Amino acid sequence: MKKIKVGVLGATGSVGQRFVQLLDGHPWFELESLFASERSAGKKYREVSKWFLPSEMPAEAAEMVVQSLNDVDASENEDIAIMFSALPGSVASEVEKRCAQAGYCVASNVSVHRMVPDVPLVIPEINADHLALIEVQKEKRGWGGFIITNPNCSTIVMALSLKPLMRYGIKEVRVSTMQAVSGAGYAGVPSMAILDNVIPFIESEEEKMESEPLKILGTMEEGSGIKNAAFNVCASCHRVPVMDGHTEAIWVKFEEGVTEEEAKKAFKEFTTDIKTPFAPSKPIILREEQDRPQPRLDRDAGRGMSVSVGRIRAGRMENEVKYIAQGHNTVRGAAGASILNAEVLMERKYV
């Protein structure tokens, strides 16, 4: 397969850096351009990127000259087919729309367009059929390109774990998260605030977890949009002193009784027909040990693209099962999710 050229919007931030890292050596994609704000434009990437481990910065990317976001639709970028977006929310809406108008596929990790009715919010193992919204979006807006989004990092972990349980009729979901500091970005949480501490508030996180899964787990209505899943989600989100890997305690109430063994069987049997380079062979890995999953032991499962599930047991409420889910927030929950979406777009001839 001939590689297609791609760019990264917001390349200097923490998720932008993860895009650069994961795209290095990708068999389908060739990183062509990096975009950031005016203060970084015209400088080499290594000069403006606060890479966590400088020795691990891809050598080719390190020497690339960063372009201004104002130049995304310049003629020298016309060979780019896909723009991966890790932009700040304050500028993402305008820049992503401009890219779509210019004919690019925008694979966005940003929240600003996730809940827009004609924008696909996709986890390929769950709802690849929602990609049909692309044609609705292009026709409605008259764009040459389109925008596709992946969910919030904590939403991805939870939604993947919920999909196998949908067969039993989910009535209500409650979730309490323990989220890694990398989810807040390079300077997101001062060390003196998070060390020896838990912060019981993450701005907008609970709202995302309570709304995004309903769109993802909803059904595509032919020619129009998504009918949301018919259950409620109640979330409480917390920042903990872990570098990478979000852990979630999840309570699921069903229409009828579901046993611990039935839940385990559903997780074990969950498979996917997605066979692209970033697709994990097992999207969900069942951890049988009583003290698993744990971020340090499990976040890199499936090269960071698998979600681990464990401690499955009956809840105190009637028809309730509770369990722990864990996944890598900047790989499966961010850049890796966008790259997987782009791979599926290529495989299905949308790009």
N, C-alpha and C positions, 0 to 999 in steps of 0.2 A: 504494500500500500504506500502510495506517495504521501509524504508528510504534508500537512497543511500549515500555513503560517498563522501564528496567534500572537496577541498582545496581552499585556496585563495593565489594567487601570488601577491606580493606587498602589504601585509596585513597591513603595518604600515602607509601607506599614507592615504590621505583623502577619496579617493574612496574605498581603501581597508578596511578602518574602516566602511564605509557604507555597504560594503558586510557583514562584521562580524555582524553588527547590524541587518541587514535585514534577515540574515540566522538564527539568534537566534530563536529557536522555529518553524522553517519552517516545515510544515507537510510532505514534501517529501525528504528534504535534511538534512544530519547530518554533521556538520562542524567537520572535522577530523584533518586537518593540516593547519598551517599558515606558509607562506614562505616570506622571505625578504632577504635583503643584508647580507653579512658576518658580518657587525658590529652589527646587531641585532640578529644573529643566536646564539642559546644556552641560550637566556634570555627569561624570561617570558614576555608575550605579554603586560601586564600592565606596564612593566618597559621600554618598547621601543616605545609605542604608545602614542602620544600626543593627547589623546582623548579630544574632546571639552568639554564634560560633564563627568568627570571620574565616577560619581555615576551611569551613564547609561551604562557603559561598561558591556556587558554580563559576568556574573560571571565565567562561564565555560571557555570562551575564555580568560579572564584575566589571568588565571593560566596556559594556554597552553604555551609550550616552542616553540619559533619560530625556524623554520628550515631554513637552507641556501638554496638559489635558486639552488645551485650546487647539491642539494640532491633530486630534484623533482622526479627523476626516481629511487631513492633508493628502495630497496626491502620492507622496512617498509611502503611504500606508495602505494603498489600495489593494495590495496583494494579501493583506490580512483577512482571514475569513472569520475568526472568532476573537472576541475581546472578553477576557476574564476580568470581572469587576470585583475589586476589593476596596472600593471607594468609601470615603466617609459619607454618612447619610445626607449631610448638608449639601453635597454637590452631586450625589449619585443620580438623582432623578433627571436633572437636566442633561448630564453627560451621557447617561445610558440611552436616553431617548434620542439624543443627537447621533449616537452610534447606530442605533437601529434604523433611523431615517437614512443614514448613509449606506445602509446595506449590510452591516455586520450582524452576525449572531452575537448577542451579548449573554454570556453565561455568568449570572450575577450571584454573588454571595451576600448582597446587601438587602436589607429588609424593606426598602422603600417601595418596591413593586410587588412584593410577595402576595399581598391580599387583593391586588387589582384583579377584577373578575376575568379579564382576557389574557392574563399572564400565567403560564404554567408554573406551579410550585411543585417541584418534582423530586421524589426519591425513586429512581428507576425500578428497584425491586418491588415497589409498592404500586406506583401509579404511572407507569410509562405511557399508558393510554391517554393521559391528560395532555400529552404533547400535541394532540389534535387541536388544542387551543391556539397553536401557532398560526394556523391558517385563518382562524377567526380574528386573531389579533392583527395580522397583516392586512386582511381585507378591510377591517374596521378602521384602521389608522392610515392605510395607504403607504405603509413602510416597505422599503426594499429588504430590510432585515427584521429582527425580532428580539425580544427579551425573554429569557427563561431564567427562573430563579431556583435556588435550593433553600431549604428551610434554615431556621435558627439552629445553632449547634446542639442545644439541649433538646429541641423538638425532634431532630433527626434520631437521636438515641431512643427517645420514647416512642416515636411513631413506628420505627422499625420493629421494636419489641411488641407493639400493639397489633400489628398487621396479622400475625398468625392467630391471635386470639379473637379476631373479628368473627370467626366462624361460630363462636359461642354466643354472640349477641351482647356486645358491650353496652352497658347502661350508664356507667359513670366511671371517671378516672380521676384519681388524686395522685399528685406527685410532689415530692420534696427533693430538691436538687442540691448537690454539693459540687460547685463548679470551679474549675481550675482558673488560676490567675491569668493564664495566657489568653483566655477569652476576653479579657478587658484590654488587650493590646499592650504594647511595649511599656508604656508609662501609665497604664490604666489604674493600677492600685499601688500606692506607695508602700514600700516594704515595711515601714513602721506601722502601717494600718493593718496589714494582713498577717504578719508574723505573730504567732501566739494568739490568733484571733479568728473569728468567723464573722463575716459581714452579712446580715440577714436581709439585704436588699440589693437587687441589680436592676437598674432602670430599664423599664419596658419588657423585661424578660418574662415576667409572669403573663403579661398580656399576649406575648407571642406564643407561649406554650399553650395558652388556653384557646387560641384561635387557629393557628397554623395546622395542627393535626386534623382538624375537622375538614379543612379543604383538601389536605393530602389524602385522607382516608375516605373522602367523599366519592361520588360517582359522576362520571362524565355524562352530561345530557347532550344528546346529539345536536350539533349545530349551534349550541348556545353557551353553556358554561358548566360549572360544577355545582352539584347538589351536596351540601355539607353532610358529613356523617352525623347521625342523630344521637349523639351522647354529649354529656358535659365533661369538661376538664377543669379541675381546680388545682392551681400550682402555687408553690411557695419556693422561691429561688434564693440560693445562698452562695456567697463566694468563700472558698476555703483555701488554705495555704498548700495547694498542690500545683505543680507547674503545668502539666498537661493531663487531660482526661477528666471528663465530667461523669459523676456518679449520681444515680437517681434511685430513690426509693419510690416504688410505684404500687398503688392499690387499684385494682380493677374490680368493679362490681358488674356482674353479669345478669342477664334477664332470668337465667335459671342457674342451678348449681353447677360448678365446674371444679373438678378435683385437682389436686396438686399434680397427679400423674397425667391427667389430660392436658394441663398447661405445659408440662415438660414435653409431652409428645408433640404438641403443636409447635413448640420452639425447635425441636429436633428435626421435624419434617419440613420445616420451612426452606424452600429452595427458590432458585431464580434461573431464568433462561438468559440473563445478561452475562455475556462472556467476553466483555471488552477488557483492555489491559488493567484498568483500575477496579474492576468488579471483583469483590472477594468471592472465593469459591463457596464460602459459608457466610452469608450476611449476619447470621446470628449464631453465636457459639455458646452452648450451654455449659456452665461451670458447675460441677457437682460438689466441689468442696464447700464446706459451711462458711468459710471466710472469704469467698470469692463472689463477684469480681472485685479486683483492686486496681487502681490506676497504674501503679508501678509495674504490676504483673501482666495486665491485660490490655492496656491502651494501644499497644502496637499489634494486636491480633489482626491477622489478615492485612499486614502492612499498614495498619491503622485504619482500615476500612470496614472491619467487622465490629459488631456490637456484641458484648458479652452479657449474658443473663445468668443470674444465680439466686440462691436463697429463696426459691419458690416455695410458698407455703400458703395454707388457708388463712384468710383474714378473720378478724373478729366479727365483721358484719356478715349478714346473710348473703350467700352467693358471691363471696369475695375471695380473690386470690391476690397475694402481695409478693413482690419480688424486687431484686436489685438489677438495674441495667447500667452498663458503663461503656463509654466510647471515647475515642480521641477527638477532642473538640476542634482542633485546627486542621486535622486531616479529614476524617469522615464528616465532621461537623462544619467544615468550611471549604478550604481549597480543593481537597480531594473530592468532595461532593460535586462541586462545579465541574471539575475535570471529568468525573464519571458521567455527568449529564451531557457534556459536550461529546464524549465518546459515543453515547447512545444516539445523539443527534446525527453523528456521522454515519453510524451503522444503519440508521433508519432513513438516510438520505435527506435529512432536513438541511444539511450543510454540504 
